Amino acid sequence: MKTRLMKKVGIAAVPLTIGCAMLLSFKPTVQNASVFDVLAGVPVVELPETAARLVAQASAANKAAVMGEVLRASAALARPEVLAYMVSAICKSSPEIAGLTVETSVSLQPGEILPITKAALAAAPNSVESIVASGCRVAPRSYIAVAQMANAEVPQARERILRGVITAMPSMNGYVERARSYASHDSILDLLNKAQELAVNAIGEESASARIQSQSPLATVELAQTTTRSAVDIDQMAAQHPVLFAQAQAAPSVFMPVPTIGPPFTPPSTNMNTLTLGDTKVVIPGSGRDYSAP
């Protein structure tokens, strides 16, 4: 009797034991638990690995969305410095979304643009163009620093780095090409500094030209249309490149002030005759004049 009872208890305990073992070995994923709950249940040192796994397990259609959830949860759970490690792990396991990962991370921690960019480049160097484009797009004030960082990490990708800058800032294309004629063999830092100088000068000239045209009292309809078109172009450039526009506005103007147009010329009322030699008088030095002593 006792033996049969123990057998029944043992048989009944087998499914329970198997169920407990499955539960202990179960790793939650995005489908059966929220990303925040999953990341909140692991130590901080395991956050990058867990984050990369969650993103890698997601389908291609959901990978970007899961990556955004992972980064937002990580930003809430850990210190800002940890975000760069998250970016590195995600970019290494899913390099196809490296650019989007950088863009999302910098939007969460704008002050970490350079550490985030460096982490992404080290993990996914083949995605340098999309990484630079995303970094420059979300942090346009740091576009030269981002390009310089990329050149330091992936020095053989100079042209892809420049393409990334132009992708994020299309209006810089012409200035970058012009800068090549000045600094074609110089460092990428010198090249972009020259391009920025050309852009600042161009914006300053267009801005000053538009102001001169708008102040002229002789502006015709055609001139007014040109002024309006220039103002629209300047507004667009100011929206795309606020830093360059601010520098151009702060730079001293090199243009002459607008001349003041006075009344028309009025000839004198008396007749003006031509002077001849007979109408003149020769004065000998020292005579003919009564000068007072100094």
C-alpha positions as CSV (number, residue, x, y, z in Angstrom):
1,M,0.0,0.0,0.0
2,K,2.7,2.4,1.0
3,T,4.8,1.5,-2.1
4,R,1.8,2.1,-4.4
5,L,1.2,5.5,-2.8
6,M,4.8,6.5,-3.3
7,K,4.6,5.5,-6.9
8,K,1.5,7.6,-7.5
9,V,3.1,10.6,-5.8
10,G,6.2,10.1,-7.9
11,I,4.3,9.9,-11.1
12,A,2.3,13.0,-10.2
13,A,5.4,14.9,-9.4
14,V,7.0,14.3,-12.8
15,P,4.9,16.8,-14.8
16,L,5.4,19.3,-12.0
17,T,9.1,18.9,-12.1
18,I,9.2,19.2,-15.9
19,G,7.1,22.3,-15.7
20,C,9.3,23.9,-13.1
21,A,12.4,23.1,-15.2
22,M,10.8,24.7,-18.3
23,L,9.8,27.8,-16.3
24,L,13.3,28.2,-14.9
25,S,15.0,27.8,-18.3
26,F,12.5,30.1,-20.1
27,K,13.9,33.4,-21.4
28,P,11.2,36.0,-22.0
29,T,11.2,37.7,-25.4
30,V,9.3,40.7,-26.8
31,Q,6.3,38.6,-27.7
32,N,5.5,37.4,-24.2
33,A,6.9,40.2,-21.9
34,S,7.5,43.9,-22.3
35,V,11.0,45.1,-23.1
36,F,11.1,47.1,-20.0
37,D,10.2,44.1,-17.8
38,V,12.9,42.0,-19.5
39,L,15.6,44.6,-19.1
40,A,14.6,45.5,-15.5
41,G,15.1,41.8,-14.5
42,V,18.8,41.6,-15.5
43,P,21.9,43.2,-13.9
44,V,23.3,46.3,-15.5
45,V,26.4,44.6,-16.8
46,E,24.1,42.2,-18.8
47,L,22.0,45.0,-20.3
48,P,24.0,45.3,-23.6
49,E,23.9,41.6,-24.3
50,T,20.2,41.3,-23.4
51,A,19.3,44.3,-25.5
52,A,21.2,43.0,-28.5
53,R,19.5,39.6,-28.2
54,L,16.0,41.2,-28.0
55,V,16.7,43.2,-31.2
56,A,18.3,40.3,-33.0
57,Q,15.3,38.1,-32.2
58,A,12.8,40.6,-33.6
59,S,11.5,40.2,-37.2
60,A,12.9,42.5,-39.9
61,A,9.7,44.5,-39.9
62,N,9.7,45.0,-36.1
63,K,13.5,45.3,-35.6
64,A,13.6,49.1,-35.6
65,A,10.6,49.4,-33.3
66,V,12.1,46.9,-30.8
67,M,15.4,48.7,-30.9
68,G,13.6,52.0,-30.0
69,E,11.9,50.3,-27.1
70,V,15.1,48.7,-25.9
71,L,17.0,52.0,-25.9
72,R,14.3,54.0,-24.2
73,A,14.0,51.3,-21.5
74,S,17.8,51.3,-21.1
75,A,17.9,55.1,-20.8
76,A,15.4,54.9,-18.0
77,L,17.1,52.0,-16.2
78,A,20.8,52.9,-16.4
79,R,23.1,55.9,-16.3
80,P,23.6,57.8,-19.6
81,E,27.1,56.4,-20.1
82,V,25.6,52.9,-20.4
83,L,23.8,53.8,-23.6
84,A,27.0,53.7,-25.7
85,Y,27.5,50.1,-24.7
86,M,24.0,49.3,-25.7
87,V,24.6,50.9,-29.1
88,S,27.7,48.9,-29.6
89,A,26.0,45.6,-28.8
90,I,23.0,46.4,-31.0
91,C,25.1,47.6,-33.9
92,K,27.3,44.5,-33.7
93,S,24.4,42.1,-33.8
94,S,22.2,44.1,-36.2
95,P,24.4,46.3,-38.3
96,E,21.6,46.9,-40.8
97,I,20.0,49.3,-38.4
98,A,23.2,50.9,-37.1
99,G,22.3,54.3,-38.5
100,L,18.9,54.3,-37.0
101,T,20.3,53.1,-33.7
102,V,22.6,56.1,-33.5
103,E,19.8,58.5,-34.4
104,T,17.6,57.1,-31.7
105,S,20.3,57.0,-29.1
106,V,21.4,60.6,-29.7
107,S,17.9,61.8,-29.6
108,L,17.7,60.3,-26.1
109,Q,21.1,61.5,-24.9
110,P,22.2,64.5,-27.1
111,G,25.3,65.1,-25.0
112,E,26.6,61.6,-25.8
113,I,26.8,62.1,-29.6
114,L,30.6,61.4,-29.9
115,P,30.7,58.3,-27.5
116,I,27.6,56.9,-29.2
117,T,29.1,57.5,-32.7
118,K,32.4,55.9,-31.7
119,A,30.7,52.9,-30.2
120,A,28.6,52.4,-33.4
121,L,31.6,52.8,-35.7
122,A,33.7,50.3,-33.7
123,A,30.9,47.7,-33.8
124,A,29.8,48.2,-37.4
125,P,32.5,49.9,-39.5
126,N,30.9,48.8,-42.8
127,S,27.9,51.0,-41.9
128,V,30.0,54.1,-41.6
129,E,28.0,56.1,-44.2
130,S,24.6,55.6,-42.5
131,I,26.1,56.2,-39.0
132,V,27.6,59.5,-40.1
133,A,24.4,60.5,-41.9
134,S,22.3,59.8,-38.8
135,G,24.7,61.5,-36.4
136,C,24.9,64.6,-38.5
137,R,21.2,64.7,-39.1
138,V,20.2,64.5,-35.4
139,A,23.1,66.7,-34.2
140,P,23.9,69.2,-37.0
141,R,26.0,71.4,-34.8
142,S,28.5,68.6,-34.4
143,Y,28.7,67.4,-38.0
144,I,32.4,68.2,-38.3
145,A,33.2,66.4,-35.1
146,V,31.1,63.4,-36.1
147,A,33.0,63.2,-39.5
148,Q,36.3,63.6,-37.8
149,M,35.4,60.8,-35.3
150,A,34.4,58.6,-38.2
151,N,37.6,59.3,-40.1
152,A,39.7,58.4,-37.0
153,E,37.8,55.1,-36.5
154,V,37.5,54.1,-40.3
155,P,40.3,56.1,-42.0
156,Q,39.9,54.2,-45.3
157,A,36.2,55.4,-45.7
158,R,36.9,59.1,-46.4
159,E,34.5,59.3,-49.4
160,R,31.7,57.4,-47.6
161,I,32.1,59.7,-44.6
162,L,31.7,62.7,-46.9
163,R,28.7,61.1,-48.6
164,G,27.1,60.6,-45.1
165,V,27.6,64.3,-44.3
166,I,26.0,65.4,-47.6
167,T,23.2,62.9,-47.1
168,A,22.3,64.6,-43.8
169,M,23.0,68.1,-45.1
170,P,22.3,68.2,-48.9
171,S,22.9,72.0,-49.2
172,M,26.6,71.4,-48.2
173,N,27.2,69.4,-51.3
174,G,28.3,72.3,-53.5
175,Y,30.5,73.8,-50.8
176,V,32.2,70.4,-50.1
177,E,33.0,70.0,-53.8
178,R,34.4,73.6,-54.0
179,A,36.4,72.9,-50.9
180,R,38.1,70.0,-52.6
181,S,39.8,72.5,-55.0
182,Y,41.4,74.2,-51.9
183,A,42.0,71.2,-49.7
184,S,41.7,68.1,-51.8
185,H,44.6,66.3,-50.2
186,D,44.2,67.7,-46.7
187,S,42.6,66.0,-43.8
188,I,38.8,65.7,-43.7
189,L,38.8,68.2,-40.8
190,D,40.5,70.9,-43.0
191,L,38.2,70.0,-45.9
192,L,35.0,70.4,-43.9
193,N,36.3,73.5,-42.2
194,K,36.9,75.1,-45.7
195,A,33.4,74.0,-46.8
196,Q,31.9,75.6,-43.8
197,E,33.8,78.8,-44.4
198,L,32.5,78.9,-48.0
199,A,29.0,78.3,-46.8
200,V,29.2,81.0,-44.2
201,N,30.5,83.5,-46.7
202,A,27.8,82.6,-49.2
203,I,25.0,82.9,-46.7
204,G,26.4,86.3,-45.6
205,E,26.5,87.6,-49.1
206,E,23.0,86.4,-49.9
207,S,21.6,87.9,-46.7
208,A,23.4,91.2,-47.3
209,S,22.3,91.3,-50.9
210,A,18.7,90.7,-49.9
211,R,18.8,93.5,-47.4
212,I,20.3,96.0,-49.9
213,Q,17.7,95.1,-52.5
214,S,14.8,95.4,-50.0
215,Q,16.0,98.9,-48.9
216,S,16.4,100.4,-52.4
217,P,13.7,102.9,-53.3
218,L,14.1,102.2,-57.0
219,A,13.2,98.5,-56.7
220,T,11.1,97.3,-59.6
221,V,8.7,94.4,-59.8
222,E,11.4,92.2,-61.1
223,L,13.8,93.3,-58.3
224,A,11.1,92.7,-55.7
225,Q,10.5,89.2,-57.0
226,T,14.3,88.5,-56.9
227,T,14.4,89.8,-53.3
228,T,11.5,87.6,-52.3
229,R,13.1,84.6,-53.9
230,S,16.4,85.3,-52.1
231,A,14.6,85.7,-48.8
232,V,13.0,82.3,-49.3
233,D,16.3,80.7,-50.1
234,I,17.9,82.3,-47.0
235,D,15.1,81.1,-44.8
236,Q,15.5,77.5,-46.1
237,M,19.3,77.6,-45.5
238,A,18.8,79.1,-42.0
239,A,16.4,76.2,-41.2
240,Q,18.8,73.6,-42.4
241,H,22.0,75.1,-41.0
242,P,21.2,77.3,-38.0
243,V,24.8,77.4,-36.9
244,L,26.2,78.6,-40.3
245,F,23.4,81.2,-40.6
246,A,24.1,82.5,-37.1
247,Q,27.8,82.8,-37.9
248,A,27.0,84.6,-41.2
249,Q,24.7,87.0,-39.5
250,A,27.2,87.8,-36.8
251,A,30.0,88.4,-39.3
252,P,30.7,92.1,-40.1
253,S,29.2,93.2,-43.4
254,V,31.7,93.9,-46.2
255,F,29.2,95.8,-48.4
256,M,29.0,99.5,-48.8
257,P,25.9,101.2,-47.3
258,V,23.0,102.0,-49.6
259,P,23.5,105.4,-51.2
260,T,21.0,108.2,-50.5
261,I,19.4,109.5,-53.7
262,G,18.9,113.3,-53.5
263,P,16.9,115.7,-55.6
264,P,17.6,116.0,-59.4
265,F,20.4,118.4,-60.5
266,T,19.3,122.0,-61.0
267,P,21.4,124.2,-63.3
268,P,22.4,127.7,-62.0
269,S,20.1,130.6,-63.0
270,T,22.9,132.9,-64.5
271,N,24.6,132.3,-67.8
272,M,28.0,130.8,-67.5
273,N,30.5,132.2,-70.0
274,T,33.8,130.6,-71.0
275,L,36.8,132.2,-69.4
276,T,39.6,133.4,-71.7
277,L,43.1,134.5,-71.0
278,G,42.1,138.1,-71.3
279,D,39.7,137.8,-68.4
280,T,42.5,136.7,-66.1
281,K,45.1,138.8,-64.2
282,V,48.6,137.8,-63.6
283,V,49.7,138.4,-60.0
284,I,53.5,138.7,-59.3
285,P,54.5,136.9,-56.2
286,G,55.0,139.3,-53.3
287,S,52.9,142.1,-54.8
288,G,49.3,142.9,-55.6
289,R,48.1,141.3,-52.4
290,D,47.8,142.8,-49.0
291,Y,48.5,139.9,-46.7
292,S,48.6,140.5,-43.0
293,A,51.6,139.3,-41.0
294,P,51.2,136.0,-39.3
